[in-house]
Amino acid sequence: MKSDKNGFVRTLEAILALLITLLFVIFVVPSKSAPSYEEKGVEVLKPLEQDSDFRNYVIGLDNNCVRRSDGIPLNDKINKYLPPVYDYVVCVSYKGDLASLNLPEKHVFVDSLLVSANLSVYDPKIIRLYYWTAE
């Protein structure tokens, strides 16, 4: 009789331990959430790839870099797709040759696009968008 009671108590202890472990895993261990746009970045240049005004403006630029604070039409296009929590530098170059950019010591995302021509001009250029969370 005593051994039957002992087996029942051990079985009950095992079930209770399993239940406590299961509850701990479900409620206490944090679940991994989807990364926010601040962690994974956003695609800015991809939607602009087919925009003829954007392409014409890029083809007309020389090798240089512009910041968000510069008031040029290129920034207006980019500001439509990049949330205001980001600051950025856009660089246009022929071969990917870039001067020193003086980027901040932060997690900097990079989006790039090759614009080769519009309907009348063949002048391939590489556009690189460097963006990071603004302070």
One Martini backbone bead per residue (centre of mass of N, CA, C, O) as a GRO file, in nm:
protein
  135
    1MET     BB    1   0.057   0.063  -0.020
    2LYS     BB    2   0.302   0.256   0.006
    3SER     BB    3   0.408   0.225  -0.293
    4ASP     BB    4   0.157   0.344  -0.434
    5LYS     BB    5   0.180   0.625  -0.305
    6ASN     BB    6   0.467   0.689  -0.400
    7GLY     BB    7   0.408   0.677  -0.710
    8PHE     BB    8   0.193   0.900  -0.714
    9VAL     BB    9   0.372   1.130  -0.606
   10ARG     BB   10   0.588   1.116  -0.832
   11THR     BB   11   0.395   1.171  -1.066
   12LEU     BB   12   0.293   1.444  -0.960
   13GLU     BB   13   0.572   1.581  -0.957
   14ALA     BB   14   0.632   1.553  -1.261
   15ILE     BB   15   0.386   1.711  -1.363
   16LEU     BB   16   0.446   1.973  -1.208
   17ALA     BB   17   0.726   2.025  -1.332
   18LEU     BB   18   0.628   2.039  -1.625
   19LEU     BB   19   0.429   2.275  -1.584
   20ILE     BB   20   0.631   2.485  -1.481
   21THR     BB   21   0.819   2.476  -1.726
   22LEU     BB   22   0.608   2.555  -1.937
   23LEU     BB   23   0.530   2.830  -1.811
   24PHE     BB   24   0.811   2.952  -1.826
   25VAL     BB   25   0.847   2.937  -2.134
   26ILE     BB   26   0.594   3.105  -2.212
   27PHE     BB   27   0.623   3.372  -2.004
   28VAL     BB   28   0.938   3.438  -1.943
   29VAL     BB   29   1.039   3.382  -2.209
   30PRO     BB   30   1.122   3.573  -2.455
   31SER     BB   31   1.003   3.685  -2.743
   32LYS     BB   32   1.068   3.724  -3.073
   33SER     BB   33   1.056   4.000  -3.252
   34ALA     BB   34   1.015   4.199  -3.495
   35PRO     BB   35   1.191   4.408  -3.662
   36SER     BB   36   1.245   4.718  -3.694
   37TYR     BB   37   1.331   4.975  -3.905
   38GLU     BB   38   1.578   5.048  -3.719
   39GLU     BB   39   1.715   4.754  -3.757
   40LYS     BB   40   1.671   4.685  -4.088
   41GLY     BB   41   1.560   4.897  -4.252
   42VAL     BB   42   1.507   5.056  -4.574
   43GLU     BB   43   1.361   5.093  -4.887
   44VAL     BB   44   1.431   5.360  -5.115
   45LEU     BB   45   1.546   5.315  -5.415
   46LYS     BB   46   1.355   5.108  -5.542
   47PRO     BB   47   1.101   5.298  -5.599
   48LEU     BB   48   1.293   5.511  -5.769
   49GLU     BB   49   1.388   5.353  -6.024
   50GLN     BB   50   1.116   5.439  -6.211
   51ASP     BB   51   1.174   5.740  -6.176
   52SER     BB   52   1.233   5.981  -6.408
   53ASP     BB   53   1.311   6.228  -6.240
   54PHE     BB   54   1.527   6.091  -6.073
   55ARG     BB   55   1.706   5.995  -6.309
   56ASN     BB   56   1.758   6.274  -6.436
   57TYR     BB   57   1.892   6.399  -6.188
   58VAL     BB   58   2.126   6.195  -6.159
   59ILE     BB   59   2.247   6.230  -6.445
   60GLY     BB   60   2.300   6.551  -6.391
   61LEU     BB   61   2.509   6.471  -6.190
   62ASP     BB   62   2.783   6.482  -6.021
   63ASN     BB   63   3.036   6.404  -5.825
   64ASN     BB   64   2.852   6.369  -5.521
   65CYS     BB   65   2.732   6.489  -5.201
   66VAL     BB   66   2.429   6.476  -5.004
   67ARG     BB   67   2.217   6.612  -4.770
   68ARG     BB   68   1.926   6.658  -4.606
   69SER     BB   69   1.973   6.979  -4.571
   70ASP     BB   70   1.970   6.994  -4.861
   71GLY     BB   71   1.792   7.188  -5.116
   72ILE     BB   72   1.696   6.936  -5.319
   73PRO     BB   73   1.512   6.733  -5.526
   74LEU     BB   74   1.630   6.465  -5.429
   75ASN     BB   75   1.532   6.492  -5.133
   76ASP     BB   76   1.228   6.489  -5.186
   77LYS     BB   77   1.220   6.196  -5.284
   78ILE     BB   78   1.350   6.058  -5.034
   79ASN     BB   79   1.154   6.173  -4.809
   80LYS     BB   80   0.908   5.992  -4.895
   81TYR     BB   81   1.069   5.703  -4.799
   82LEU     BB   82   1.209   5.836  -4.548
   83PRO     BB   83   1.208   5.857  -4.238
   84PRO     BB   84   1.260   6.120  -4.001
   85VAL     BB   85   1.462   5.941  -3.812
   86TYR     BB   86   1.653   6.001  -4.048
   87ASP     BB   87   1.974   6.038  -4.167
   88TYR     BB   88   2.164   6.157  -4.468
   89VAL     BB   89   2.360   6.034  -4.754
   90VAL     BB   90   2.415   6.117  -5.099
   91CYS     BB   91   2.587   5.934  -5.358
   92VAL     BB   92   2.744   6.021  -5.670
   93SER     BB   93   2.889   5.794  -5.916
   94TYR     BB   94   3.071   5.624  -6.161
   95LYS     BB   95   3.275   5.390  -5.994
   96GLY     BB   96   3.261   5.424  -5.666
   97ASP     BB   97   3.408   5.678  -5.606
   98LEU     BB   98   3.492   5.801  -5.278
   99ALA     BB   99   3.496   6.012  -5.051
  100SER     BB  100   3.503   6.125  -4.757
  101LEU     BB  101   3.208   6.127  -4.538
  102ASN     BB  102   3.171   6.153  -4.233
  103LEU     BB  103   3.043   5.940  -4.062
  104PRO     BB  104   2.890   5.821  -3.811
  105GLU     BB  105   2.909   5.641  -3.497
  106LYS     BB  106   2.703   5.417  -3.634
  107HIS     BB  107   2.440   5.256  -3.764
  108VAL     BB  108   2.486   5.207  -4.109
  109PHE     BB  109   2.300   5.228  -4.388
  110VAL     BB  110   2.283   5.074  -4.725
  111ASP     BB  111   2.186   5.202  -5.046
  112SER     BB  112   2.179   5.087  -5.389
  113LEU     BB  113   2.215   5.222  -5.736
  114LEU     BB  114   2.186   5.171  -6.087
  115VAL     BB  115   2.216   5.432  -6.327
  116SER     BB  116   2.233   5.432  -6.682
  117ALA     BB  117   1.952   5.561  -6.799
  118ASN     BB  118   1.758   5.714  -7.026
  119LEU     BB  119   1.603   5.777  -7.323
  120SER     BB  120   1.870   5.980  -7.422
  121VAL     BB  121   2.087   5.891  -7.193
  122TYR     BB  122   2.424   5.761  -7.142
  123ASP     BB  123   2.502   5.762  -6.775
  124PRO     BB  124   2.650   5.590  -6.554
  125LYS     BB  125   2.542   5.548  -6.205
  126ILE     BB  126   2.605   5.559  -5.855
  127ILE     BB  127   2.389   5.512  -5.579
  128ARG     BB  128   2.432   5.618  -5.235
  129LEU     BB  129   2.265   5.540  -4.928
  130TYR     BB  130   2.324   5.689  -4.617
  131TYR     BB  131   2.176   5.570  -4.307
  132TRP     BB  132   2.050   5.703  -3.988
  133THR     BB  133   1.983   5.776  -3.679
  134ALA     BB  134   1.876   6.043  -3.540
  135GLU     BB  135   1.923   6.278  -3.265
   0.00000   0.00000   0.00000
